[in-house]
Amino acid sequence: MASKVFLTDIFQCNIKRWIAYKNISTYRHLSSAAANEDKSEQTIDVLLPTKEQELSDEEILRKRFKSRLPERVYKMHVSKQPVELSSTIDFKIKSLRKSYARFGKASNLNPGLCWPTRDEIEETIHYDKIFEPPLQERIAKVEAKRLAEETRKKEYEAEVDENMSKLDKWMKDYHAKNAQKEEKARELRLKREQLVEEISEYLGYDIDPKDPRFKEAVEQKEKEKKKAAKAKRQQESYEKMLDKLKKIAQNK
């Protein structure tokens, strides 16, 4: 009897554990399903506005703007649109003319401001008188320059023709001068050879011209020549004096 009661308790305990397990599994499944459903709803909530949202042209241009230029500079130089005149530089006549030249009627400026003022016209006339001579004067200068160039060319050609006519004479003179130089060189060479022979004969043996003794012998021989020439002059002078004395004696 006791064993039956014990088995019954065990069976009931197992049934309770199984029911608790099933309840837990069912709760986990429902929780995960609810979480997935919430995530899918959140994903749809995030993507749906992005797909439906459309950017305006202004926003697209703003996103494309990467140069980081100031709005005024970008509008003027990139978009090629006139800008509002704001600074003192914009109201200067030069800036106004430049703006009208760039944008035309879109600049909403009076085209008459592009016409020079009386002072500007007078200044231009004065400048032209000094730095821009009249057309006729320019033509005359060009013509004078052309004539001067032609004259210079004719003189150059005449000089070339004259030089060509003298070419034969110059060639003859050139060859004659070269022949004269060669003759002088030959005479110097012969004179040097003769001197070497004389010194060798004077010393009694052959000697190299580069030898220091050769120079000493030349100097010694020159001294002897001078001494002999001096003695000869003295002898001639003495003979002339004797002739004069003889003539005087004969006349008496």
WOCOR-V594628 format. One record per pair of residues at least 12 apart in sequence whose ideal C-beta (glycine too) atoms are under 10 Angstrom apart, sorted by the first residue. I is the first residue (numbers start at 0). J is the second residue. D is the distance in whole Angstrom. If there is no record, write none. Layout:
# WOCOR-V594628
i = [I & I]
j = [J & J]
d = [D & D]
This chain:
# WOCOR-V594628
i = [60 & 64 & 70 & 71 & 71 & 71 & 71 & 75 & 75 & 75 & 76 & 79 & 79 & 79 & 80 & 80 & 80 & 81 & 81 & 81 & 81 & 81 & 81 & 81 & 81 & 81 & 81 & 82 & 82 & 82 & 84 & 84 & 84 & 84 & 92 & 92 & 92 & 92 & 92 & 95 & 95 & 95 & 95 & 96 & 96 & 96 & 96 & 96 & 96 & 97 & 98 & 99 & 99 & 99 & 100 & 191 & 192 & 194 & 194 & 194 & 194 & 194 & 195 & 195 & 195 & 195 & 197 & 197 & 197 & 198 & 198 & 198 & 198 & 198 & 198 & 198 & 198 & 198 & 199 & 199 & 201 & 201 & 201 & 201 & 201 & 202 & 202 & 202 & 202]
j = [78 & 77 & 82 & 83 & 85 & 86 & 89 & 98 & 101 & 102 & 101 & 101 & 102 & 105 & 102 & 105 & 106 & 98 & 99 & 101 & 102 & 103 & 104 & 105 & 106 & 107 & 108 & 98 & 102 & 106 & 98 & 106 & 107 & 108 & 112 & 113 & 115 & 116 & 119 & 108 & 109 & 112 & 113 & 108 & 110 & 112 & 113 & 114 & 115 & 113 & 112 & 111 & 112 & 113 & 113 & 208 & 208 & 208 & 213 & 216 & 217 & 220 & 207 & 208 & 213 & 217 & 216 & 217 & 220 & 210 & 212 & 213 & 214 & 215 & 216 & 217 & 219 & 220 & 213 & 216 & 216 & 217 & 219 & 220 & 223 & 215 & 216 & 219 & 220]
d = [9 & 9 & 9 & 8 & 8 & 10 & 10 & 9 & 8 & 9 & 10 & 8 & 8 & 9 & 8 & 8 & 10 & 7 & 9 & 8 & 4 & 9 & 10 & 5 & 5 & 7 & 9 & 8 & 9 & 9 & 8 & 9 & 10 & 9 & 7 & 9 & 10 & 8 & 9 & 6 & 9 & 5 & 8 & 9 & 10 & 6 & 5 & 10 & 10 & 10 & 10 & 10 & 7 & 6 & 7 & 7 & 10 & 8 & 9 & 10 & 7 & 9 & 9 & 6 & 8 & 10 & 9 & 9 & 7 & 10 & 9 & 6 & 10 & 10 & 5 & 6 & 9 & 7 & 9 & 9 & 6 & 9 & 8 & 6 & 9 & 10 & 6 & 10 & 10]
